[in-house]
Amino acid sequence: METNLIAKQTLQIYHAALMQTLDAALTAQDHSQKTLEALLDQSSLVPREGKRAVNDWLEACRHQTQAVKTVIDEGFMPFSLHSEE
C-alpha cells in the first residue's frame, strides 16, 4: 500500500514538472513571438511574405508544443487509472 502511494506521488511530480517546463517554454515562446512581431512590424526591409512565413513558423511551433502537452497527458493517463484502483 505504501509503495503504491509513493509511486503515485512520484508520477504526479514527474507530470507536474513536465507540464511546468512546457508552460515555461510556451511563455518564453510567447514573449519571443511578440518581440519578433514588433521587430518585423518596425522593419521595412522584410517583405510581407517573409513576415507571414515567420508568423506561420511560430504558430507551427506553438501547435506542436501543445501537441506535446497532449501526448504527455495521454502518456500519464494509464498510470493515473492504474493508481486509482
N, C-alpha and C positions, 0 to 999 in steps of 0.2 A: 504494500500500500504506500509506504513512504517513498519507494523508488519511483512509482508511477507519478506521485506528486512532484518529485524533483525533476523528472523527465518533462512533465507538462510545463513546469515553470521555466525550464531551460529552453524549451521550444518557443514559449511565449517571449522570452528575452531575445532570442535569435530573430524572431519575426519582427518584433518591435525595432530592433537595431537595423534590420534591413529596410523597413519602412521609413525610419527616420533618416537613414542615409540617402534613400531615394528622394525623400521630401527636401532634404538639404540640397541635393543635386538639382532638383526642379526649381528651387528658389534661386540658386546661382544661375541657372539657365534663364529664368525669367529676367533677372537683372541684366544679364549679358544681352538678352534679346532686346530689352528696352534701350540699352546703351547703343547697341548696334543700329537699331532703327533710328535713333536720334542722330547718330553719326551719318547714316545714309541719307536721311532727310536733309541734313545740312550740306551734304556734298553734292555739288553739281556735276562732278566728273563721272559718277556712276550712273549708267543708263537705267531706265525703268526695268528692263529685262533682268539686269543684274540684281536690282533690289528685289524683284519678285522671286528670283532664284534663291537669294539668301533667305527671304521670308519662308519660302516653301521648304527649304532645308531645315530651318529652325522648327517649323511645325512638324516636320517628319521626325525630328529628334524628340520633340515633346510627346508625340503619339507613341513612339517606340518606348520611351521611358514609362508611360502609362501602361503599355502592354507588358513591360517587365514587372510592374507592380501587380498586375492581374495574374501573371504567371506565378509570382511568389505567393500570392494569396491562395491560388488554386493548389500550389505545391504543399502548402501547410495545411490545407483542408483535411486530408486523410489523417494527419496526426491529431488534429483537434477533435475529429469524430472519434478516433480511437481512444483518446484520453477521457472522453465523456462517459465511456462505458463503465 
